[in-house]
Amino acid sequence: MNDAASKSDTQDIVVDEVLPHAPETIWKALTTGELIGRWLMMAPTGFEPVEGKHFTFQTKPAGAWDGVIHCQVLEVMPNARLVYAWKSGHEENVGYGSRLDTVVTWILSRVENGTRLRLVHSGFVTPKNDSAFKTMDEAWKKVVPSLGAIAGEKD
């Protein structure tokens, strides 16, 4: 096997939408635990928008995986950029619940009609993470508009 064939390929989920709210309004929805729980359908435990902060989400367990998603805030630029590690799953699982070591990046840019929100969930290893990629790709495409709706309640 050559070097190229032995390396894992990765794929990223990208969702890019313009939401009719100021970046400050979107930021509040992105960084307030109670609001995150409403648009993401699972509330974080221990989240604060502080670099280095560890927090978790709890979702449905599968096989050897307890359903805990371990995250760490990697970068915070208020009203502009939030980045966190997203690690979950277990090596023994195949499909749902397989080991996942990814990064979620939220980028906010002020535009004439509100805020351009770009979500990049990167680092899905193929084919090992194909199940997670497919499920989360569909989910994030629903989550981003939901985030905009929740943010709009607070305008």
C-alpha positions, -999 to +999 in steps of 0.1 A: +000+000+000+014+034-008+014+064+016-016+081+001-037+049+004-027+043+040-037+078+052-073+084+063-093+108+044-115+133+063-146+152+054-163+183+068-199+194+073-204+230+062-236+249+068-237+286+056-267+308+062-276+344+066-298+350+097-317+382+101-302+391+135-271+411+146-239+391+154-244+399+191-278+383+191-265+351+174-235+351+197-258+351+228-277+321+214-244+303+206-229+309+241-258+307+266-263+272+280-301+273+283-304+286+247-280+260+233-302+233+249-331+247+229-316+249+194-293+219+198-319+197+216-293+188+242-281+212+269-243+214+276-230+206+311-203+230+322-202+252+291-187+287+292-173+306+262-138+305+278-107+291+260-097+258+276-130+252+293-142+216+292-179+207+288-201+178+278-233+169+260-253+137+268-269+119+239-282+083+233-256+057+243-246+029+219-227-003+225-195+005+244-201+043+242-219+059+272-234+087+250-212+115+264-197+140+240-166+156+254-158+191+243-132+217+250-134+254+239-104+260+217-110+296+205-133+325+215-136+358+196-168+374+209-195+380+183-172+366+156-158+330+162-163+301+185-143+268+181-145+237+202-133+201+201-161+175+198-150+140+208-173+110+214-178+073+207-158+042+215-132+023+195-153-009+198-183+006+181-190+005+144-215+029+128-234+050+154-211+055+185-178+049+167-148+069+179-152+106+167-125+133+172-137+164+154-138+202+157-169+225+155-162+261+143-188+288+143-180+320+123-202+351+124-199+379+099-220+410+099-238+415+066-264+440+054-294+419+064-280+404+096-253+378+102-238+353+079-234+322+101-210+295+089-207+263+108-178+239+099-178+205+117-145+191+106-125+159+109-148+131+101-126+101+092-138+081+062-151+054+062-150+050+100-172+081+107-195+078+077-225+070+099-218+100+122-211+123+092-245+114+075-265+118+107-248+150+118-248+165+083-286+162+083-289+174+119-267+205+115-288+216+085-318+217+108-300+231+139-287+263+122-322+276+112-334+266+147-306+286+162-317+316+142-353+312+154-342+309+190-320+340+186-349+359+171-370+354+202-344+375+221-342+404+197 
